[in-house]
């Protein structure tokens, strides 16, 4: 049986991946960080 990953954890993982591969890491961090904050609120 698959383990359920909370949406906030999925966003955290996407943020770290995008920071490592994005051409605009600061812009991507701001966008993903805002999504993460809204998800946890």
Beta strands, then each sheet from edge to edge (+ up, - down):
end
